[in-house]
Structure formats: C-alpha cells, structure tokens
Amino acid sequence: MDSVFIAKLIAFILYLGFMIYIGLRYANKNNSSSDFFLGGRKVGPWVSALSAEASDSSAWLLMGLPGLCYLGGIKETFWTALGLIIGTYLNWLFVAKPLRKCSISFGDSITIPEFFSNRFKDKSHLLSVLSVLLIVFFFTIYTASGFVACAKLFNSVFGIPYHAGLAIGLLVILCYTITGGYTAVCTTDFVQGTLIFVAFVFSSIIAIISLGGPAQAYDAVQSFASKATSGDFGEALKATFAANNSFNTSSIISALAWGLGYFGMPHIIIRFMGIRSNSDVTKARRIGIVWMIVSYVGTFLIGTLGTAFLLNNGTILGADPSTIIEGVNTFGDAETVFSATMQNMYPAFIAGIFLCAILAASMSTADSQLLAAASAVSRDVYKGLIKKDADEKEVLNISRFTVFLIALIALFLSMDANSSIFKLVSYAWAGFGSTFGPIVLLALYWRGMTNKGAIAGLLGGAVTVVYWHQMTGGWNGIFDYYEIIPGFIVCLLLSVIVSLIDKKKDPEMLKNFDEYKKMAD
C-alpha cells in the first residue's frame, strides 16, 4: 500500500465509523414504533429538509447524471434536473403541510400504507396490502442502485472487486439503519447532504479555475465533444455521444416528467409527516430548494467540466477499450467521472473525504428506503393483519428483520457489475410516481376519493409502468416516452372514475376529511 491509498482509506474509515456511531447513539432512543419510523414527529426543519433531499438524490446525483453529462447527455441532464427541481418545490408546497396534518387527523398514521388505510377506511385491508407489496417491489430495485454505486465507488477508488464493494456497502447501511431507526437515518442524511453540497461547490469552482476560467473551460469542453463525436477517442464513445445528442421533444417531455415522481416517493414524503411542526415546513422548503439548485448545478458542471479536466490529466472514461490513444489512459465506467475528478483534483485524504459524498448519496437513499419498506411490512402487514396484539418491541424486531431481508434481495439484484445506476433509479422512480403520486394528491385534496378508487388507481398505475418499461418504439415511438407519464395518467383517471362510480361514501371518512380541512396551519 502506498501513502495515497492509505490516506484515502483513512478518510473512508473515519466517515463510515462516524455513520455507524450515529446509529449506535440513537439505538436506545427508540421506545416505540413511532420513534423508530417517524422520530416521534420531532425533527426540525434543517434536518428534515436535508434528509428529504439527500434521500431523494441518491448516488445517481453524483454518478448517474454526471456520467450522462460526460457522455454528451447535457440536454437530458438539464431537462431532468429542471423537472426534479420543479417537482421538489411543488411537493413541498402542495404535499408537505397537508400530509402532516392529514396523517395526524386520520389515526395519527406513521406509514404511507397506514395513512391510505386510515384515510379511505380500508376495512378489507386490500389497499394496505397492495401498497406494501408495491413499496417492497420498487424499493428493492431502488435500493439495488445504491449498492451498485457503493460497489463502483470502492472499485474505482481502491481497486476492490465489485462484489466485495457490495458487501461493504451492505454491512455499513444495515448497521446504522437497523440500530438507529428514523432519527439516525435523518441525522446521517443531514451529514451526508451537507457533504454532497460542499463537494459540489468547491469542486466546481476548482475545476473552472484549473481550466483557466469560464470561457477557457467552455472551449475545452467543446473541444472534447468535437473529438468524441469524430471518433478520435474510439467508436464506443462516438456512438454514445451521437445517441445522447439525438434529444427531441419527446425526450424533453420525458425528462421533465421526472418531477411527477416526488408526489409518490414514500421515503421523501414520510419526512413531511415527521417534521416538528407545520410552521417549520416553509423554512424547510426554502432550505431544500437551495440545496437542490446548487447540487444540480454542481452535477452539470462536474459532468461537463470533467471531460476536459480529466483529459488534461491523461484520462478518458468510457472510451472504447480496444482503442489505444497515445498519452492517454482509457479506463473505467463513465459513471465514475465524479470520483475520477476528485482523485485528480485533491490531495489523497481530501479526495477521500469528498469521495465519501458518493457513499453518502448511496447510503442516504438506501437507508431511507429500507426503513420505509420495513415500516410498511411490520406495521401494516404484521401488526395490521397477522398479529394485531403485537407489542412495540415485537414490531421493532420484525422491522429490523425486514430491513435485513430486503437488503439481501437488493444485493442479489446488484450482482451484475454492468448495472446502470441511472436505469435502476429511473424504473423505481416511475413505479412510485405512477402509483402513489396521484393517490396522495387526491387523498389530500378531494373529499370524494374512495377506497375502491385508490385500489383501482394503484393497480392500473403499477401494471402500466411495468408493461411500458418492457416495450420500446412502436406506435410511432410512443413507448419511448418515460413510463411515469402513462402510469401517472392511468392511475389518476382510474382513481377518479371509480371513485365517482362508487356511490357508497363512508360517512366517517367524509367527517374526518372535513375535520382535517379545518385544522389550523
């Protein structure tokens, strides 16, 4: 081991140790399932905001999107980021405060399936079970993307085999999620969100300065793109650039449609239910939006400037391995552009700290998803259906076992070293946005929404997303549109139509809805 390797290793060990310490610190503070899953609704605006955004962004913010930018997908990255920023703002504006109030009004719900069940008086438990199944299915896919990111990071930084990197990421995430619960997850997310923010700000500024300033940096990026599209760096890179540059109207619509996903993300909207007070929501929204804008600008800059910056240091990522370019080291996956840039930009220890931002992004999403899935299984299936007299300790133990089991399944899905972080996230994002999104909005704003309408919407949205995801082209390219669009529309229409047809509105449900609307802000 050389000194550079040791310095980066020390940085990672310190970071991972600190995350585990936070989990252990909060291990004895979970006296009930409400504490474990929702922090007792006592989380402040700063932690709530950064936790929501960090758990939202995941590793694709530092790996997926920069990698797409690096390979010429500048337009797609821009429109996707714009859609996500708009979606985040609208989610905080229209969902955060109403959801907190509504979840308290309807049985003090602490999970999304429980909220649906209480809101629509789901006596059959069909809505609750269906919600849990969808959460487990899509979160398993989503969590797999975080494990893939961890493995790629450890491989690119330390040369650790891909599968060994998967195991390390799994162990650390499990340690603090199983022990610390919601408060530990939010606290680690706050730390991780801060680290991501700082990494982007400093690295973007340094990259611009090192390339001679904004004008020179722009010229250098244009030069790289010109050489890539002409085939100077290999046919594989040329083909990828050509594909990413063929960005049309349908691509813009699909990219903007990412914003629809926010309304249905259980691991994000659960932060709204756990925030300390309604008055904290406005402050948290402002903090979250600023974080989002700066982070996505950083994604754009690192991805695009990384092309020229790395080339100046003799490196090209994602180049055709069969092509030998004199004086240039061609290696690696383009999704490692952030880690490669950090390693070329900073001294080893500082680089190691900033590289932990990728680990932070992976962990902040994976832990939140595991906790949300575990809460759904233990509260809504085990206690709700299997053993209704289960005490709090038993529910907590089932939750921890569920976290472990789902993590193992996600690990299995992550075994392919060629897995794309961006594609895994895209599929899961569409799944949640197309199923839970319309139901959440209708639950908060439409008095006439019914249990049957919610069930029809969930089923229709889920089937549409899964079917659409398997199709390509056809019908003049209609299947090229992002599956969240048809899924969201189908779920919304079915929910409304079936609810209108359903004349048997539960009187208690209507009464509770009226009481919720009268609650003070």
C-alpha positions as CSV (number, residue, x, y, z in Angstrom):
1,M,0.0,0.0,0.0
2,D,1.3,3.4,-0.9
3,S,0.7,6.7,1.0
4,V,-2.1,7.8,-1.3
5,F,-4.1,4.6,-0.8
6,I,-3.6,4.8,2.9
7,A,-4.8,8.4,3.1
8,K,-8.0,7.7,1.2
9,L,-8.6,4.5,3.2
10,I,-8.3,6.5,6.5
11,A,-10.8,9.1,5.2
12,F,-13.3,6.3,4.3
13,I,-12.8,4.5,7.6
14,L,-13.4,7.7,9.6
15,Y,-16.6,8.5,7.6
16,L,-18.0,5.0,7.8
17,G,-17.2,4.8,11.5
18,F,-19.0,8.1,12.1
19,M,-22.1,6.8,10.4
20,I,-22.2,3.7,12.5
21,Y,-21.6,5.8,15.6
22,I,-24.7,7.8,14.9
23,G,-26.7,4.6,14.5
24,L,-25.5,3.3,17.9
25,R,-26.0,6.7,19.6
26,Y,-29.8,6.6,18.7
27,A,-30.1,2.8,19.3
28,N,-31.6,3.2,22.8
29,K,-33.9,6.2,21.9
30,N,-36.5,4.1,20.0
31,N,-39.1,3.3,22.7
32,S,-41.9,2.9,20.2
33,S,-42.5,2.2,16.5
34,S,-43.4,5.9,16.2
35,D,-39.9,6.8,17.4
36,F,-38.3,4.2,15.1
37,F,-40.3,5.1,11.9
38,L,-41.1,8.8,12.4
39,G,-38.8,10.2,15.1
40,G,-41.8,11.0,17.2
41,R,-42.6,13.9,14.8
42,K,-39.9,15.9,16.5
43,V,-37.4,16.5,13.6
44,G,-36.5,20.2,12.9
45,P,-36.6,22.0,9.5
46,W,-32.8,21.8,8.7
47,V,-32.6,18.1,9.3
48,S,-35.9,17.4,7.6
49,A,-35.0,19.4,4.5
50,L,-31.5,18.0,4.0
51,S,-32.7,14.5,4.9
52,A,-35.5,14.7,2.3
53,E,-33.2,16.0,-0.4
54,A,-30.3,13.7,0.4
55,S,-32.5,10.6,0.5
56,D,-34.1,11.8,-2.8
57,S,-31.0,12.4,-4.8
58,S,-29.2,9.1,-4.2
59,A,-26.0,8.1,-6.0
60,W,-27.3,8.9,-9.4
61,L,-26.9,12.6,-8.5
62,L,-23.1,12.1,-8.2
63,M,-22.7,9.1,-10.6
64,G,-25.7,8.6,-12.9
65,L,-26.2,12.2,-14.0
66,P,-22.6,13.3,-14.2
67,G,-21.8,10.2,-16.2
68,L,-24.6,11.1,-18.6
69,C,-23.2,14.7,-18.9
70,Y,-19.7,13.3,-19.5
71,L,-21.0,11.2,-22.5
72,G,-22.7,14.1,-24.2
73,G,-26.1,13.9,-22.4
74,I,-26.0,17.6,-21.4
75,K,-29.5,18.3,-22.7
76,E,-31.1,15.3,-21.0
77,T,-29.3,16.2,-17.7
78,F,-30.5,19.8,-17.9
79,W,-34.2,19.0,-18.5
80,T,-34.2,16.2,-16.0
81,A,-32.7,18.5,-13.3
82,L,-35.2,21.2,-14.2
83,G,-38.1,18.7,-13.8
84,L,-36.8,17.5,-10.5
85,I,-36.3,21.0,-9.1
86,I,-39.8,22.0,-10.1
87,G,-41.2,18.7,-8.7
88,T,-39.4,19.2,-5.4
89,Y,-40.8,22.7,-5.0
90,L,-44.3,21.7,-5.8
91,N,-44.1,18.7,-3.5
92,W,-43.0,20.9,-0.5
93,L,-45.7,23.5,-1.5
94,F,-48.7,21.2,-2.0
95,V,-48.0,18.0,-0.1
96,A,-45.8,18.7,2.9
97,K,-48.1,20.6,5.2
98,P,-51.4,19.0,4.2
99,L,-49.8,15.5,4.5
100,R,-48.6,16.2,8.0
101,K,-52.0,17.5,9.1
102,C,-53.9,14.8,7.3
103,S,-51.8,11.9,8.6
104,I,-52.4,13.2,12.2
105,S,-56.1,13.7,11.6
106,F,-56.6,10.2,10.2
107,G,-55.5,8.0,13.1
108,D,-52.0,9.5,13.6
109,S,-50.7,7.5,10.7
110,I,-46.9,6.9,10.7
111,T,-46.5,4.9,7.4
112,I,-47.9,5.6,3.9
113,P,-49.9,2.3,3.7
114,E,-51.3,3.1,7.2
115,F,-52.2,6.6,6.0
116,F,-54.0,5.2,2.9
117,S,-55.8,2.6,5.1
118,N,-57.0,5.2,7.6
119,R,-57.8,7.9,5.1
120,F,-60.0,5.7,2.9
121,K,-61.3,3.5,5.8
122,D,-59.9,0.3,4.2
123,K,-61.7,-2.3,6.2
124,S,-60.8,-5.1,3.7
125,H,-57.0,-4.3,4.1
126,L,-56.6,-4.8,0.4
127,L,-55.4,-1.3,-0.2
128,S,-52.9,-1.6,2.7
129,V,-51.5,-5.0,1.4
130,L,-51.3,-3.7,-2.2
131,S,-49.4,-0.6,-1.0
132,V,-46.9,-2.7,1.0
133,L,-46.3,-5.0,-2.0
134,L,-45.6,-2.1,-4.3
135,I,-43.3,-0.5,-1.7
136,V,-41.3,-3.6,-1.3
137,F,-41.1,-4.3,-5.0
138,F,-39.9,-0.9,-6.1
139,F,-37.8,-0.1,-3.1
140,T,-35.9,-3.3,-3.6
141,I,-35.0,-2.2,-7.1
142,Y,-34.2,1.3,-5.9
143,T,-32.0,0.1,-3.0
144,A,-30.1,-2.1,-5.5
145,S,-29.0,1.1,-7.3
146,G,-27.4,2.4,-4.1
147,F,-25.5,-0.9,-3.6
148,V,-24.3,-0.7,-7.2
149,A,-23.0,2.8,-6.6
150,C,-21.1,1.7,-3.5
151,A,-19.5,-1.2,-5.3
152,K,-18.5,1.0,-8.3
153,L,-17.0,3.6,-5.9
154,F,-14.9,1.1,-3.9
155,N,-13.7,-0.5,-7.2
156,S,-12.7,2.8,-8.8
157,V,-11.0,4.2,-5.6
158,F,-9.4,1.2,-4.0
159,G,-9.5,-1.4,-6.7
160,I,-11.7,-3.6,-4.5
161,P,-13.6,-6.2,-6.5
162,Y,-17.1,-5.2,-7.4
163,H,-18.8,-7.9,-5.2
164,A,-16.6,-7.1,-2.2
165,G,-17.6,-3.5,-2.5
166,L,-21.3,-4.6,-2.5
167,A,-20.8,-6.4,0.8
168,I,-19.1,-3.5,2.5
169,G,-21.9,-1.1,1.5
170,L,-24.5,-3.5,2.7
171,L,-22.9,-4.0,6.1
172,V,-22.5,-0.3,6.9
173,I,-26.0,0.6,5.8
174,L,-27.5,-2.2,7.8
175,C,-25.5,-1.3,10.9
176,Y,-27.0,2.2,11.4
177,T,-30.4,1.6,9.9
178,I,-31.3,-1.4,12.0
179,T,-30.0,0.1,15.2
180,G,-30.9,3.8,15.0
181,G,-34.1,4.0,13.0
182,Y,-35.7,7.2,11.7
183,T,-33.8,9.7,13.8
184,A,-30.4,8.1,13.0
185,V,-31.3,7.9,9.3
186,C,-32.3,11.6,9.3
187,T,-29.2,12.6,11.1
188,T,-26.9,10.7,8.8
189,D,-28.8,12.1,5.9
190,F,-28.2,15.6,7.2
191,V,-24.4,15.0,7.5
192,Q,-24.4,13.4,4.0
193,G,-26.4,16.1,2.4
194,T,-24.0,18.7,3.8
195,L,-21.1,16.8,2.5
196,I,-22.6,16.5,-1.0
197,F,-23.3,20.2,-1.1
198,V,-19.8,21.2,-0.1
199,A,-18.2,18.7,-2.5
200,F,-20.1,20.2,-5.5
201,V,-19.5,23.8,-4.6
202,F,-15.7,23.5,-4.0
203,S,-15.0,21.1,-6.9
204,S,-16.9,23.1,-9.5
205,I,-15.1,26.3,-8.6
206,I,-11.7,24.5,-8.6
207,A,-12.4,22.8,-12.0
208,I,-13.3,26.1,-13.6
209,I,-10.2,27.8,-12.2
210,S,-7.9,24.9,-13.2
211,L,-9.1,25.1,-16.8
212,G,-8.3,28.9,-17.0
213,G,-11.7,30.4,-16.2
214,P,-15.3,30.1,-17.5
215,A,-14.5,30.9,-21.2
216,Q,-11.5,28.6,-21.4
217,A,-13.4,25.8,-19.6
218,Y,-16.2,26.1,-22.2
219,D,-13.8,25.9,-25.1
220,A,-12.1,22.8,-23.6
221,V,-15.4,21.0,-23.2
222,Q,-16.4,21.9,-26.8
223,S,-13.1,20.5,-28.0
224,F,-13.6,17.2,-26.2
225,A,-17.1,16.8,-27.5
226,S,-15.8,17.5,-31.1
227,K,-13.1,14.9,-30.8
228,A,-15.5,12.4,-29.2
229,T,-18.1,12.8,-32.0
230,S,-15.5,12.5,-34.7
231,G,-14.3,9.2,-33.3
232,D,-10.9,10.3,-32.0
233,F,-11.5,8.6,-28.7
234,G,-12.9,5.3,-30.1
235,E,-16.1,4.2,-31.8
236,A,-17.9,3.3,-28.5
237,L,-17.6,6.9,-27.2
238,K,-18.6,8.2,-30.6
239,A,-21.7,6.1,-30.7
240,T,-22.7,7.1,-27.2
241,F,-22.2,10.8,-27.9
242,A,-24.3,10.5,-31.1
243,A,-27.1,8.8,-29.2
244,N,-27.2,11.3,-26.4
245,N,-27.2,14.3,-28.8
246,S,-30.3,13.0,-30.5
247,F,-32.5,14.7,-28.0
248,N,-36.0,15.6,-29.3
249,T,-39.3,16.9,-27.9
250,S,-40.4,13.5,-26.5
251,S,-37.1,13.3,-24.7
252,I,-37.7,16.8,-23.1
253,I,-41.2,15.8,-22.0
254,S,-39.9,12.5,-20.5
255,A,-37.1,14.3,-18.7
256,L,-39.4,17.0,-17.2
257,A,-41.8,14.2,-16.2
258,W,-39.3,13.1,-13.5
259,G,-40.8,15.9,-11.4
260,L,-44.1,13.9,-11.2
261,G,-42.3,11.2,-9.1
262,Y,-42.0,13.3,-6.0
263,F,-45.6,13.2,-5.0
264,G,-45.4,9.5,-4.6
265,M,-42.0,8.8,-3.0
266,P,-42.6,7.2,0.4
267,H,-39.0,7.8,1.6
268,I,-39.4,11.5,0.8
269,I,-42.9,12.4,1.8
270,I,-42.5,10.5,5.1
271,R,-40.2,13.4,6.0
272,F,-43.2,15.7,5.8
273,M,-45.0,13.5,8.3
274,G,-42.1,13.6,10.7
275,I,-41.3,17.3,10.7
276,R,-41.7,19.0,14.1
277,S,-44.5,21.5,13.3
278,N,-46.5,22.9,10.4
279,S,-44.7,26.3,10.8
280,D,-41.3,24.6,10.1
281,V,-42.4,23.5,6.6
282,T,-41.9,26.8,4.9
283,K,-38.3,27.1,6.2
284,A,-37.6,23.5,5.3
285,R,-38.9,24.1,1.8
286,R,-36.5,27.0,1.3
287,I,-33.5,25.1,2.6
288,G,-34.4,22.1,0.4
289,I,-34.8,24.1,-2.8
290,V,-31.5,25.9,-2.3
291,W,-29.8,22.6,-1.7
292,M,-31.4,21.1,-4.9
293,I,-30.4,24.0,-7.2
294,V,-26.8,24.2,-6.0
295,S,-26.4,20.4,-6.2
296,Y,-27.8,20.0,-9.7
297,V,-25.7,22.9,-11.0
298,G,-22.8,21.0,-9.4
299,T,-23.8,17.8,-11.2
300,F,-23.9,19.7,-14.5
301,L,-20.5,21.3,-14.0
302,I,-18.7,18.2,-12.8
303,G,-20.1,16.1,-15.6
304,T,-19.3,18.5,-18.4
305,L,-16.0,20.0,-17.0
306,G,-14.8,16.6,-16.0
307,T,-14.3,15.8,-19.7
308,A,-11.7,18.5,-20.2
309,F,-10.3,18.3,-16.6
310,L,-9.6,14.5,-16.8
311,L,-8.2,14.8,-20.4
312,N,-5.7,17.3,-19.1
313,N,-4.7,14.7,-16.6
314,G,-4.4,12.0,-19.2
315,T,-7.6,10.1,-18.6
316,I,-10.7,9.3,-20.6
317,L,-13.6,7.4,-19.0
318,G,-15.9,5.2,-21.0
319,A,-13.6,5.0,-24.1
320,D,-13.5,2.0,-26.3
321,P,-11.1,-0.4,-24.5
322,S,-9.9,-1.7,-27.9
323,T,-8.6,1.7,-28.8
324,I,-5.2,2.8,-27.7
325,I,-4.7,6.6,-27.6
326,E,-1.2,7.8,-27.2
327,G,-0.5,9.5,-23.9
328,V,-4.0,8.8,-22.6
329,N,-5.1,6.3,-20.0
330,T,-8.5,4.9,-21.1
331,F,-10.3,3.1,-18.3
332,G,-13.4,2.9,-16.3
333,D,-17.1,3.5,-16.3
334,A,-18.3,7.0,-17.3
335,E,-20.5,7.0,-14.1
336,T,-17.3,7.2,-12.1
337,V,-16.5,10.7,-13.5
338,F,-17.1,12.4,-10.1
339,S,-14.7,10.0,-8.3
340,A,-12.1,10.2,-11.0
341,T,-12.2,14.0,-10.9
342,M,-11.9,14.1,-7.1
343,Q,-8.9,11.8,-7.2
344,N,-7.2,14.0,-9.8
345,M,-8.2,17.3,-8.1
346,Y,-7.3,16.9,-4.5
347,P,-4.6,15.5,-2.2
348,A,-5.4,11.9,-1.3
349,F,-7.1,12.5,2.2
350,I,-9.2,15.4,1.0
351,A,-10.2,13.4,-2.1
352,G,-11.2,10.6,0.2
353,I,-13.4,12.8,2.2
354,F,-15.2,14.2,-0.9
355,L,-15.4,10.7,-2.4
356,C,-17.4,9.8,0.7
357,A,-20.1,12.1,-0.8
358,I,-20.9,9.4,-3.3
359,L,-21.1,6.9,-0.5
360,A,-23.2,9.5,1.3
361,A,-25.6,9.7,-1.6
362,S,-25.9,6.0,-1.9
363,M,-26.4,5.4,1.8
364,S,-28.8,8.3,2.4
365,T,-31.2,6.9,-0.1
366,A,-30.8,3.2,0.7
367,D,-31.3,3.6,4.4
368,S,-34.4,5.7,3.9
369,Q,-35.9,3.2,1.5
370,L,-35.1,0.2,3.7
371,L,-36.7,1.9,6.7
372,A,-39.8,2.9,4.7
373,A,-40.2,-0.7,3.4
374,A,-39.7,-2.2,6.8
375,S,-42.3,0.1,8.4
376,A,-44.8,-0.9,5.8
377,V,-44.2,-4.6,6.4
378,S,-44.1,-4.6,10.2
379,R,-46.8,-2.1,10.9
380,D,-49.3,-2.7,8.1
381,V,-48.9,-6.4,7.4
382,Y,-47.6,-8.0,10.6
383,K,-49.3,-5.9,13.2
384,G,-52.2,-4.9,11.0
385,L,-53.1,-8.4,9.7
386,I,-51.0,-11.2,11.1
387,K,-50.7,-10.4,14.8
388,K,-52.8,-7.4,15.8
389,D,-51.8,-7.7,19.5
390,A,-48.1,-7.5,18.8
391,D,-46.3,-5.2,21.3
392,E,-43.9,-2.4,20.3
393,K,-40.8,-4.4,20.8
394,E,-42.0,-7.2,18.6
395,V,-42.9,-4.8,15.8
396,L,-39.4,-3.2,16.1
397,N,-37.8,-6.7,15.8
398,I,-39.9,-7.5,12.7
399,S,-38.9,-4.2,11.2
400,R,-35.2,-4.9,11.7
401,F,-35.6,-8.3,10.2
402,T,-37.4,-6.8,7.2
403,V,-34.6,-4.3,6.7
404,F,-32.1,-7.2,6.6
405,L,-34.2,-9.3,4.2
406,I,-34.9,-6.6,1.7
407,A,-31.3,-5.6,1.7
408,L,-30.3,-9.1,0.8
409,I,-32.7,-9.2,-2.1
410,A,-31.4,-5.9,-3.3
411,L,-27.9,-7.2,-3.0
412,F,-28.9,-10.1,-5.3
413,L,-30.3,-7.7,-7.9
414,S,-27.0,-5.7,-7.7
415,M,-24.7,-8.6,-8.6
416,D,-24.3,-7.6,-12.2
417,A,-21.3,-5.3,-12.4
418,N,-22.6,-3.7,-15.6
419,S,-25.8,-2.5,-13.9
420,S,-26.7,1.1,-14.7
421,I,-27.5,3.3,-11.6
422,F,-29.5,5.7,-13.8
423,K,-31.7,2.9,-15.3
424,L,-32.4,1.3,-11.9
425,V,-33.4,4.6,-10.3
426,S,-35.5,5.5,-13.4
427,Y,-37.6,2.4,-13.2
428,A,-38.2,2.6,-9.4
429,W,-38.9,6.3,-9.6
430,A,-41.6,5.8,-12.3
431,G,-43.1,3.0,-10.2
432,F,-43.7,5.1,-7.2
433,G,-44.6,8.3,-9.0
434,S,-47.2,6.4,-11.1
435,T,-48.9,4.6,-8.2
436,F,-48.6,6.6,-5.0
437,G,-48.4,10.1,-6.5
438,P,-51.9,10.6,-7.8
439,I,-53.4,8.8,-4.7
440,V,-51.5,11.1,-2.3
441,L,-52.7,14.2,-4.1
442,L,-56.3,13.0,-4.3
443,A,-56.3,11.9,-0.7
444,L,-55.2,15.4,0.4
445,Y,-57.4,17.5,-1.9
446,W,-60.5,15.5,-2.9
447,R,-63.2,14.7,-0.4
448,G,-64.9,12.2,-2.7
449,M,-61.9,9.9,-3.2
450,T,-62.8,6.4,-2.1
451,N,-61.1,3.1,-1.1
452,K,-62.1,1.4,-4.4
453,G,-60.8,4.3,-6.4
454,A,-57.4,4.1,-4.7
455,I,-57.2,0.4,-5.2
456,A,-58.0,0.7,-8.9
457,G,-55.5,3.5,-9.3
458,L,-52.7,1.6,-7.7
459,L,-53.3,-1.5,-9.8
460,G,-53.7,0.5,-13.0
461,G,-50.6,2.6,-12.4
462,A,-48.4,-0.3,-11.5
463,V,-49.4,-2.5,-14.4
464,T,-48.9,0.4,-16.8
465,V,-45.4,1.1,-15.6
466,V,-44.3,-2.5,-15.7
467,Y,-45.7,-3.1,-19.1
468,W,-44.5,0.2,-20.6
469,H,-41.0,-0.4,-19.2
470,Q,-40.7,-3.6,-21.2
471,M,-41.7,-2.0,-24.5
472,T,-39.7,0.0,-27.0
473,G,-40.6,2.0,-30.0
474,G,-44.0,1.0,-31.6
475,W,-46.9,3.3,-32.4
476,N,-44.6,6.0,-33.8
477,G,-42.3,5.8,-30.8
478,I,-45.0,6.2,-28.2
479,F,-43.1,3.7,-25.9
480,D,-40.1,5.9,-26.0
481,Y,-41.8,8.3,-23.5
482,Y,-40.8,7.8,-19.9
483,E,-43.2,5.3,-18.3
484,I,-44.1,7.6,-15.4
485,I,-46.2,9.7,-17.8
486,P,-48.8,7.0,-18.9
487,G,-48.6,5.4,-15.5
488,F,-49.5,8.6,-13.7
489,I,-52.3,9.4,-16.1
490,V,-53.8,5.9,-15.9
491,C,-53.7,5.9,-12.0
492,L,-55.3,9.4,-11.8
493,L,-58.1,8.6,-14.3
494,L,-58.9,5.2,-12.7
495,S,-58.9,6.7,-9.2
496,V,-61.3,9.5,-10.2
497,I,-63.6,7.4,-12.4
498,V,-64.0,4.5,-9.9
499,S,-64.5,6.9,-7.0
500,L,-67.2,8.8,-8.9
501,I,-69.0,5.5,-9.7
502,D,-68.7,4.4,-6.1
503,K,-71.8,5.9,-4.5
504,K,-71.2,4.3,-1.1
505,K,-69.1,7.0,0.5
506,D,-68.1,6.2,4.1
507,P,-69.8,8.9,6.4
508,E,-66.9,8.6,8.9
509,M,-64.4,9.2,6.2
510,L,-66.2,12.3,5.0
511,K,-66.5,13.6,8.5
512,N,-62.7,13.1,9.2
513,F,-61.8,14.8,5.9
514,D,-63.9,17.9,6.9
515,E,-62.2,18.0,10.3
516,Y,-58.7,17.7,8.6
517,K,-59.5,20.7,6.4
518,K,-60.5,22.7,9.4
519,M,-57.2,22.1,11.2
520,A,-55.1,25.2,11.8
521,D,-51.9,25.6,9.9
